[in-house]
Amino acid sequence: MIYLNDFHDLQDQTTEDICTAFNEAFSDYLVPLQLTPSILEQKMKGENLQRAYSIGAFDGDTIGAFILHGTDNSEHPKELYNGGTGVRPAHRGQHLVQKMYDKFIPVYRRQGIEKITLEVISTNLPAIKAYTNSGFRKSRIFHCYKGTITAGEIPAEIIIKENDAPDWQQLAAFMDMKPGWSNTPESILREQPYTGIWEAFIDGQPAGYIAVHRDTRRIRNIAVHPDFRRRGVGNALLRHAADTLGDTMSIINIDENSPEIGKFLEQAGLKFYLSQYEMTIAL
C-alpha cells in the first residue's frame, strides 16, 4: 500500500481527472453511482462545487482521495457543502478523510468559513465514523425515494406551464420543509438549463411547482401552495413531468419530520429506498 501524505486543493485538476477518481471511488458503493464528465460538470455547477475549496490526497499526480466542497457564495463564503467524498480502493484504510479535514479545517477557519454540511447514507458506518472523528454531528435524517410515477390524469382545472425564470421568492413560500443543499432554489437556478421547472395554475393563480433535473430525472423540488392542497396539484405536476421526461424518477433528502411529503410520494408511485444523515460541523 502506498501511504498518501500530499494533501492540497483541486484547482489544477481537470473534470476528467476528478470524474475518473470519483467513479473508481464509488465503483463498489452502497448505491451504484457512476458519472460522466458532463454530469459531473452539471453537479459541480448546481452544487457550486469549487476546486479551490475542495481537497485531494495525491499519489504523485493521481487523485487517491478527494472531498468536493461547494460554497454558499462565490466571494465571501461562510458555509461549505461536502458534495462528494471518495477514496480509491487502493488507498483505503489510511483514515484519509479525517486527515484531509484535520489539515484543511484550520485553513477554512482562517478563510472565514463558519460551517460545513454533508449528507451520508445511514448504513455507511465507516464514513459516519470518519466524519464523527472529524467533528461532524448529525443534524437531520433524510429519506430518499425512487420508482415509476403512477399518478393519474391531470384535472382539467389545473394548467401547467414551463417557466425558466419563476418568482422563487413566491414559490419558496410554498415549502413546508427546508430543502437539502442540492434541492434549494439557488442550486436549481445554477443548474439551468439542465433542470426543467413547471408551475401549476388554478383559475390563473400559482398553485404549485416542480423542478426536475432532465438527464437524471431527479426531482429537485416540488411544493403546493397551502390554499390549493388536496386538489390534485402535486399529482398533476408529477404526471406532467413524467409525461415530459419519463416515468422513472427519484427524489432525495426528504426530512423525516415532514412525513406527509413521503406519504404523498409513495402514493404517487415512488418507493422509499434509503435514509441519509445530514451532518454538520461548526468551525
N, C-alpha and C positions, 0 to 999 in steps of 0.2 A: 504494500500500500504506500502510495505517495502522500505524505502529510503536507497539507497546504497551510502556509502562513503569510501568503501575499494577498492582502485584502485592499481593494480600492474600488472607486466608483466605476460606473459603466459608460462613462462619457465617450470612450474611444471604441465602443463595441457596436457592431452593425446589428440591425434587426435580425439578419440571417443567423449570426453567431448566437444571439440571445435565444432565438427560436430553437436552434439545434440543442442548446443546453436545456431549455425548457422541456422539449419533447423527450429527451433522454432521461431527465429527472422524473418526469411524470409517466414514463413508459410502464411502470408497474404500480401506478397509483390506485387508491381505493376506488376511484371513479375514472374510467378511461378518459384521457384528455390529451389530444394531440392537436397542435395549432399549425397553421401555415403562416409564413411571414406576413401575409396580407391580414389575416385575422388577428395576429399579434399586434400589428400596427393599429388596427381598429380598437383593440383592447387598450393599448397604451394611450391612444387619443382619448377614448371615453373616460378612462380612469385617471387621466392626466399623469400617467407614469413618466417620471423624469429620470433620465440616465444619471444626472448629477446627484440625485438623492438616492439612487439605487446602489446596491453593494454587490461585489463579486469576490469570490475566493478563487484564486487563479493557480493553475498548473501550467507554468510558462505563459503562453498566450491563450490558453484554453480556459474557459469558464468552468470551474469544477462545482461551484455552488453559487447561488445568487439570491438576492432579495430585491424585488421590484417595488419601488415606492412611488406613489402618486402624491401630489401636493394639493392643498386646498386652494391655493392660488399660486400664480407663477412668479410673483415679485417678492412678496414677504410672507412665505408660508408659515403657519402656526401648527398645522396638523399634517401628518403623513399617513398614507394608507398603504398597507402592505398588500399589493395586488398579485403577489405570487412569490413563493419561496420554494426553491428546489435544490436538491443535492444529487449530482450524478451518482449512480450506483457505486462506481469505483472509489468514490471519496466519502462514503457514508461511514459512520462510527467515529467521526472526529469532532463531534459537537460543533460543527461549522456554523450553524445558525446562531448559537449562543456566542461563539467567538466573534462573528461579524457584528452582532448587536453590541457586544462588550466594547468593541473598537469604535463603533460609529455613534452610539448613543451620546457619549460626551461631545462628539463633533456636532450632532444635531442640537444639543443644548446650546452650544456656543452660537449656532446659526439662528437661534430664536424659536426652534420647534418646541412646542409645549405638550404634544400628544401624538401617539402612534396608535392606529387602529388596524385590526386584521380580522379575518374570518378563517376558521379551521374546522374541518369535519369532526364531529363529536366523537367518532370512533378512532380518530388518528392520534392515538395515545403518545407515540414518540414526538410528534410535532407539538402537541399540547404541553408535554413535559419541557421541550426545548423553549417554548415561548414563556412558560411559567418561570423557568430558571432565569430567563432574561428580564423578568419583572412584570410580564403581562398578567392581567386578571380578567376573568370572564365578566362581561357586561350585559350581554343579551344572548338568548337562544333563538336561532332562526330555523325555520322549516323550509324544505325545498320540494318542488312538485314537478312532475313531467307526465306526458301522455298525449292522448288524442282528444281533441276538443269534440264534445258531443252536444254542445248547446244547439238548440233548435233554430227555427227560422226567426228572422228579425221582425218584431212587431211593426205594423205599418206606421204607427205614430212616431217611431224613432228614426231619425235621419242621421246618417253617419257621413262625415266628410273628412278627408285627409287635410291636415294643416301642418305645414313645415315650420311655422312660426306662431305657435299658440301663445296665449297670455298665461305664462307659467305662474305668475303671481295669483291669478284667478284659479287655475287648475290645482295648484298646491293646496288651496284651501279645502279641496275635496278629500284630501288624505286623512285617514284616521291614524296612520302609522308612520313613524319616522323611517324613511327607507334606508337601506344599506347604501354604502358609498356608490356602487355601480348602478344603482337604481334611482339616484337623485336626479332632479331636473337638470342640474349642472352637468352631470355625466351624459344624460340623454342629449343635451344640446351639443356637447363636444362630439358625440358620436355621429351626428348627422353628416352626410345623408344616408348613413348605413342603418339608421333606425327610423322606422315609419311611425307617425303619430296620427291617430284618428280621434276625432271628437264626435260625441253623440249629442243630438239636439232633440228636444221635445217642445213643440209649439214655439220654435225659434230660440229657446233658452238652452244654454250649455248644461247638459245633464251628466256628462262623464267623458272619460278619455282612456285610451290605451296607447302605450308606446312599446314597439316590438323591434328587436334587432333583426333585420331582414335575413341575413345569412344564416344565423344560428337559430332563428325563430325563438329566441329567449325573450319573454315578456319582461320589459324593464320596469313598467309601472302600469297600474290600472286602478282607477278610482271612479266613484259615482257621487254626484252631488247629493248631500243628505236629503234634499227635498224630492229627489227622483228615485230613491231606492225602492226596491221591491216592485219595480215596474219592468224588469227585464233588460235594463240598460247594460249591466255588466255582461250578461249572456250575449246580448246583441253585439257588443264590442268584440268579445271573443270570437263569435261566429264570423263577423266581418273580417277580422284579422286572419282567421283560419282559412276562410274562402280566398283571401288575397295571397297569403304566403304559404299555406299548407297546414293540415290539421294537427300535425305533431308539434307540440310546443313544450316549453319549460319555463319555470319561474323560480328564482332562488330568494332566500332571505326574507321570508315572511315571519315577523315577530310572533313568538309563541303567545304573547299577550294580546294578539289580535286573532283569536281562534275563528271568528266569523269569516275572515278572509280565507283561511284554509278550508273551511266548510264549503264556501262558495266555489272555490277552485275544484274541489273534489266532486261537487255536484255537476260541474261543467265538464268532467272527464279527466282531469289531471289527478295523478296519484302521488301521495307522499312517498319520497324515496330516501331522504336523509335529512339529518339536522346538522347545523353548524353552530359553533360558539363564536360570537363576536367577542374579541378580547382587546383590551386597551392598556396602555401604559402612559402615565403622566410623567413628563420629563422635568 
